[in-house]
Amino acid sequence: MGFTNILVAVLNLAKQKIIAHFTGVVGMGVLGLVNSYLYLLYALGSMTLFMAVTKFLSEFKAEQDDEAVSNLWATAWSLSLVVSLIVSFLVSIFGLAYRSSLMGSSTSRFFFILLTWSLPIYTLANLLMAGLKGVKSFFRLAMVQFSATLLGVIGTYFLVKWNGVNGILWALFLINSLFLAASLLFIYLNPVKELLIPRFRLDYSLIQRLFKFSAVVMTTNLLLYGVQFLVRLKIVEISGLEVNGIVQGALYFGIYYLIVQESISTYLFPRLSELKDNQAINSELETSMRLVGLLGFSAAAGLLVLFRPLVDILLTREFRVIETILIYILLAEILRVWVWTTGLVFLARNRLKPNFWLTVGYATLYGISILLLLPRYGALGFALGCLIASSIIFIANLVCLYQLTRFKMSWSNLLLSVTGLVLIWICINLRNYGVGGMGLGVILVLGWCLLHSHKEERALFINKIKSLAGTRG
């Protein structure tokens, strides 16, 4: 899925360019506020069953228990549909009076109801993609993500061009619909029998297992998204939509890190669910840490050395002000993805308490740090708060991993991290020397990647390039 995820990342960046070009920092500010509301709504209405579905499908498939697979899928589908419809109805009725606080004063009653009712669409689309992960149909999953994202970018262009800020809200609804349609299409085109739409069925023993696994995840997600939502409201209250738009612009350079997280966790979580031996688990965790570090530090250095031309291409010159905060956002993202990917072992081993307390700790540190620094430092305070929270939780996560599996960060990964930080510092200084400095920075980034990559990875990369060149020829 690696190449597809790169394409998806590029398409998502193109979508932000469209929004920034037609609506500026105010449009990005609205997008950030509305998205924070939707993340909170989706965590509540979907019950975050997706990882539980992936885990249990993977286990039942490995045991070749077809009846358990069928019962699980029917129960998950029926439960998700019922709960998401009920939550959408209740929020659209009781939340309407508070829509200005929830989604900003520029959002009309119509768009509040429309986006609230996108919850069932979002839930079923993500349930289908979780199912594809569980049965390890990664090619179909890649095609769903690519096709839906591509059509979403095209739709966003026309909607935002014709409707401005309201076009952003239409596009959010459209993208969820496209993911649901694409998931159904690729599941039914060459049928995946385990994931066909089932008859309504609720197996209460399975519901208990799903809730036992998902309850902690849902609670922590609600807490985290709730704090993030409150932070966005506070940014708008103190500094206005423009500063919220600047923060959103900086965060969207972190889209790449979400793709890295998704790519690694798509393989890693089912794999960790199958493993029982601590040594084998630690080997997988070590590899995932190295890949996150390799991809994370090289991307951060590349983005920072090429920042000025990139921000003009990917957003607009109006967003050059994020130059002073971007490094802190990117470092926080690297730490966050490290915590997320290695922390999957807690969920795979049904050790939910560490995951719960780490998320509670992160949400608390995130909220307190930002709210203390925001009034004085503005957008920079937001970025510093993110880095402080991520750094402390990264250390706490390593302690918890050691207690569970005796996992320790290797010297090679520590060296990769230190040299990665040095590389970023050099690239920040090189960008002040014009095109020549940027070119030297790119060469240094490539050299650093070659130094820390494995022989097999270099060979795979070269073969990918050759195959692409051959296809074009």
Backbone hydrogen bonds, N-H to C=O, Kabsch-Sander energy under -0.5 kcal/mol:
donor,donor_aa,acceptor,acceptor_aa,energy
5,N,1,M,-2.5
6,I,2,G,-1.6
7,L,3,F,-2.1
8,V,4,T,-2.6
9,A,5,N,-2.3
10,V,6,I,-2.4
11,L,7,L,-2.5
12,N,8,V,-2.4
13,L,9,A,-2.1
14,A,10,V,-2.1
15,K,11,L,-1.9
16,Q,12,N,-1.7
17,K,13,L,-2.0
18,I,14,A,-2.1
19,I,15,K,-2.1
20,A,16,Q,-3.0
21,H,17,K,-2.7
22,F,18,I,-2.2
23,T,19,I,-2.2
24,G,20,A,-1.6
27,G,23,T,-1.5
28,M,24,G,-1.8
29,G,25,V,-2.1
30,V,26,V,-2.3
31,L,27,G,-2.4
32,G,28,M,-2.4
33,L,29,G,-2.0
34,V,30,V,-2.8
35,N,31,L,-2.6
36,S,32,G,-1.7
37,Y,33,L,-1.5
38,L,34,V,-2.5
39,Y,35,N,-2.8
40,L,36,S,-1.4
41,L,37,Y,-2.5
42,Y,38,L,-3.3
43,A,39,Y,-2.1
44,L,40,L,-1.7
45,G,41,L,-3.0
46,S,42,Y,-2.1
47,M,43,A,-0.6
49,L,46,S,-1.3
53,V,49,L,-2.5
54,T,50,F,-2.4
55,K,51,M,-2.6
56,F,52,A,-2.7
57,L,53,V,-2.5
58,S,54,T,-2.2
59,E,55,K,-2.1
60,F,56,F,-3.0
61,K,57,L,-2.6
62,A,58,S,-2.1
63,E,59,E,-1.8
64,Q,61,K,-1.2
65,D,60,F,-2.5
66,D,64,Q,-1.0
69,V,65,D,-1.9
70,S,66,D,-2.4
71,N,67,E,-2.5
72,L,68,A,-2.5
73,W,69,V,-2.4
74,A,70,S,-2.3
75,T,71,N,-2.3
76,A,72,L,-2.9
77,W,73,W,-2.4
78,S,74,A,-2.4
79,L,75,T,-2.7
80,S,76,A,-2.3
81,L,77,W,-2.2
82,V,78,S,-2.2
83,V,79,L,-2.4
84,S,80,S,-2.1
85,L,81,L,-1.8
86,I,82,V,-2.2
87,V,83,V,-2.7
88,S,84,S,-2.1
89,F,85,L,-2.1
90,L,86,I,-2.5
91,V,87,V,-2.8
92,S,88,S,-2.2
93,I,89,F,-1.5
94,F,90,L,-2.9
95,G,91,V,-2.3
98,Y,95,G,-1.3
99,R,96,L,-1.4
101,S,98,Y,-0.6
102,L,98,Y,-2.2
103,M,99,R,-3.2
104,G,100,S,-1.2
107,T,104,G,-1.5
108,S,106,S,-0.5
112,F,108,S,-2.0
113,I,109,R,-2.3
114,L,110,F,-2.7
115,L,111,F,-2.5
116,T,112,F,-1.9
117,W,113,I,-2.2
118,S,115,L,-0.9
119,L,116,T,-1.3
122,Y,118,S,-2.8
123,T,119,L,-2.9
124,L,120,P,-2.4
125,A,121,I,-2.2
126,N,122,Y,-2.4
127,L,123,T,-2.0
128,L,124,L,-2.2
129,M,125,A,-1.9
130,A,126,N,-2.3
131,G,127,L,-2.2
132,L,128,L,-2.1
133,K,129,M,-1.8
134,G,130,A,-2.3
135,V,131,G,-2.2
136,K,133,K,-1.1
137,S,132,L,-2.9
138,F,136,K,-1.2
141,L,137,S,-1.8
142,A,138,F,-2.4
143,M,139,F,-2.2
144,V,140,R,-2.5
145,Q,141,L,-2.4
146,F,142,A,-2.5
147,S,143,M,-2.6
148,A,144,V,-2.2
149,T,145,Q,-1.8
150,L,146,F,-2.7
151,L,147,S,-2.3
152,G,148,A,-2.0
153,V,149,T,-2.2
154,I,150,L,-2.0
155,G,151,L,-2.6
156,T,152,G,-2.6
157,Y,153,V,-2.2
158,F,154,I,-1.6
159,L,155,G,-2.5
160,V,156,T,-2.8
161,K,157,Y,-2.1
162,W,158,F,-2.1
163,N,159,L,-2.2
164,G,160,V,-2.0
166,N,163,N,-1.2
167,G,164,G,-0.7
168,I,164,G,-0.9
168,I,165,V,-0.8
169,L,165,V,-1.1
170,W,166,N,-2.1
171,A,167,G,-2.3
172,L,168,I,-1.9
173,F,169,L,-1.5
174,L,170,W,-2.4
175,I,171,A,-2.7
176,N,172,L,-1.4
177,S,173,F,-1.7
178,L,174,L,-2.4
179,F,175,I,-2.1
180,L,176,N,-1.8
181,A,177,S,-2.5
182,A,178,L,-2.8
183,S,179,F,-2.1
184,L,180,L,-2.3
185,L,181,A,-2.4
186,F,182,A,-2.5
187,I,183,S,-1.5
188,Y,184,L,-2.3
189,L,185,L,-2.3
190,N,186,F,-0.6
192,V,187,I,-1.6
193,K,191,P,-0.9
195,L,192,V,-2.3
196,L,193,K,-0.8
201,R,74,A,-0.6
204,Y,202,L,-0.8
207,I,203,D,-2.3
208,Q,204,Y,-1.9
209,R,205,S,-1.6
210,L,206,L,-3.0
211,F,207,I,-2.8
212,K,208,Q,-2.5
213,F,209,R,-1.9
214,S,210,L,-2.9
215,A,211,F,-3.0
217,V,213,F,-0.6
218,M,214,S,-3.6
219,T,215,A,-2.5
220,T,216,V,-2.7
221,N,217,V,-2.6
222,L,218,M,-2.7
223,L,219,T,-2.2
224,L,220,T,-2.9
225,Y,221,N,-3.3
226,G,222,L,-2.1
227,V,223,L,-2.3
228,Q,224,L,-2.5
229,F,225,Y,-2.3
230,L,226,G,-2.3
231,V,227,V,-2.4
232,R,228,Q,-2.2
233,L,229,F,-2.4
234,K,230,L,-2.2
235,I,231,V,-2.4
236,V,232,R,-2.3
237,E,233,L,-2.3
238,I,234,K,-2.8
239,S,235,I,-3.0
240,G,235,I,-1.0
240,G,236,V,-0.9
244,N,240,G,-1.6
245,G,241,L,-2.4
246,I,242,E,-1.9
247,V,243,V,-2.5
248,Q,244,N,-2.3
249,G,245,G,-2.4
250,A,246,I,-2.1
251,L,247,V,-2.5
252,Y,248,Q,-1.9
253,F,250,A,-1.1
254,G,251,L,-1.8
255,I,252,Y,-1.1
256,Y,253,F,-0.5
257,Y,254,G,-0.6
258,L,254,G,-1.3
259,I,255,I,-1.9
260,V,256,Y,-2.2
261,Q,257,Y,-2.5
262,E,258,L,-2.7
263,S,259,I,-2.8
264,I,260,V,-2.3
265,S,261,Q,-2.6
266,T,262,E,-2.1
267,Y,263,S,-0.9
268,L,264,I,-3.1
269,F,265,S,-2.1
271,R,267,Y,-1.6
272,L,268,L,-3.1
273,S,269,F,-1.9
274,E,270,P,-1.0
274,E,271,R,-0.7
275,L,271,R,-1.4
281,I,277,D,-2.1
282,N,278,N,-2.9
283,S,279,Q,-1.8
284,E,280,A,-1.8
285,L,281,I,-2.4
286,E,282,N,-2.6
287,T,283,S,-2.0
288,S,284,E,-2.4
289,M,285,L,-2.4
290,R,286,E,-2.1
291,L,287,T,-2.4
292,V,288,S,-2.5
293,G,289,M,-2.4
294,L,290,R,-2.9
295,L,291,L,-2.8
296,G,292,V,-2.8
297,F,293,G,-2.5
298,S,294,L,-1.3
299,A,295,L,-1.5
300,A,296,G,-2.3
301,A,297,F,-2.5
302,G,298,S,-2.4
303,L,299,A,-2.9
304,L,300,A,-2.3
305,V,301,A,-2.3
306,L,302,G,-1.7
307,F,304,L,-0.9
310,L,306,L,-2.4
311,V,307,F,-3.2
312,D,308,R,-1.6
313,I,309,P,-1.8
314,L,310,L,-3.7
315,L,311,V,-1.9
319,F,316,T,-2.2
320,R,317,R,-1.9
321,V,318,E,-0.5
322,I,319,F,-1.9
323,E,320,R,-1.8
324,T,321,V,-0.8
325,I,322,I,-1.1
326,L,322,I,-1.7
327,I,323,E,-0.5
329,I,325,I,-1.6
330,L,326,L,-2.7
331,L,327,I,-2.3
332,A,328,Y,-2.0
333,E,329,I,-2.0
334,I,330,L,-2.1
335,L,331,L,-2.1
336,R,332,A,-2.4
337,V,333,E,-2.6
338,W,334,I,-2.1
339,V,335,L,-2.4
340,W,336,R,-2.6
341,T,337,V,-2.8
342,T,338,W,-2.1
343,G,339,V,-2.0
344,L,340,W,-0.5
344,L,341,T,-0.9
345,V,342,T,-1.4
346,F,343,G,-1.3
347,L,343,G,-0.8
348,A,344,L,-2.7
349,R,345,V,-2.0
350,N,347,L,-1.2
351,R,346,F,-3.0
352,L,350,N,-1.0
355,N,351,R,-0.7
356,F,352,L,-2.5
357,W,353,K,-2.8
358,L,354,P,-2.5
359,T,355,N,-2.0
360,V,356,F,-2.6
361,G,357,W,-2.6
362,Y,358,L,-2.6
363,A,359,T,-2.9
364,T,360,V,-2.4
365,L,361,G,-2.6
366,Y,362,Y,-3.2
367,G,363,A,-2.5
368,I,364,T,-2.6
369,S,365,L,-2.7
370,I,366,Y,-2.0
371,L,367,G,-2.4
372,L,368,I,-2.0
373,L,369,S,-2.0
374,L,370,I,-3.1
377,Y,373,L,-2.8
378,G,374,L,-2.4
380,L,377,Y,-1.3
382,F,378,G,-1.5
383,A,379,A,-2.0
384,L,380,L,-2.6
385,G,381,G,-2.3
386,C,382,F,-2.1
387,L,383,A,-2.0
388,I,384,L,-2.6
389,A,385,G,-2.3
390,S,386,C,-2.4
391,S,387,L,-2.4
392,I,388,I,-2.0
393,I,389,A,-2.1
394,F,390,S,-2.0
395,I,391,S,-1.7
396,A,392,I,-2.1
397,N,393,I,-2.6
398,L,394,F,-1.8
399,V,395,I,-1.8
400,C,396,A,-2.1
401,L,397,N,-2.4
402,Y,398,L,-2.1
403,Q,399,V,-1.8
404,L,400,C,-1.6
405,T,401,L,-2.9
406,R,401,L,-0.6
406,R,402,Y,-1.4
407,F,401,L,-1.0
414,L,410,S,-2.0
415,L,411,W,-2.7
416,L,412,S,-2.2
417,S,413,N,-2.0
418,V,414,L,-2.4
419,T,415,L,-2.7
420,G,416,L,-1.9
421,L,417,S,-2.1
422,V,418,V,-2.1
423,L,419,T,-2.5
424,I,420,G,-2.1
425,W,421,L,-2.2
426,I,422,V,-2.4
427,C,423,L,-2.5
428,I,424,I,-2.2
429,N,425,W,-1.5
430,L,426,I,-2.3
431,R,427,C,-1.6
432,N,429,N,-1.1
433,Y,430,L,-2.1
434,G,431,R,-0.7
437,G,433,Y,-1.2
438,M,434,G,-2.2
439,G,435,V,-2.7
440,L,436,G,-2.3
441,G,437,G,-2.2
442,V,438,M,-2.3
443,I,439,G,-2.0
444,L,440,L,-2.3
445,V,441,G,-2.3
446,L,442,V,-2.4
447,G,443,I,-2.5
448,W,444,L,-2.5
449,C,445,V,-2.2
450,L,446,L,-2.3
451,L,447,G,-2.2
452,H,448,W,-1.8
453,S,449,C,-1.4
458,R,454,H,-2.2
459,A,455,K,-2.3
460,L,456,E,-2.5
461,F,457,E,-2.5
462,I,458,R,-2.4
463,N,459,A,-2.4
464,K,460,L,-2.2
465,I,461,F,-2.2
466,K,462,I,-2.6
467,S,463,N,-2.6
468,L,464,K,-2.3
469,A,465,I,-2.7
470,G,466,K,-2.6
471,T,467,S,-2.2
472,R,468,L,-2.3
473,G,469,A,-2.3
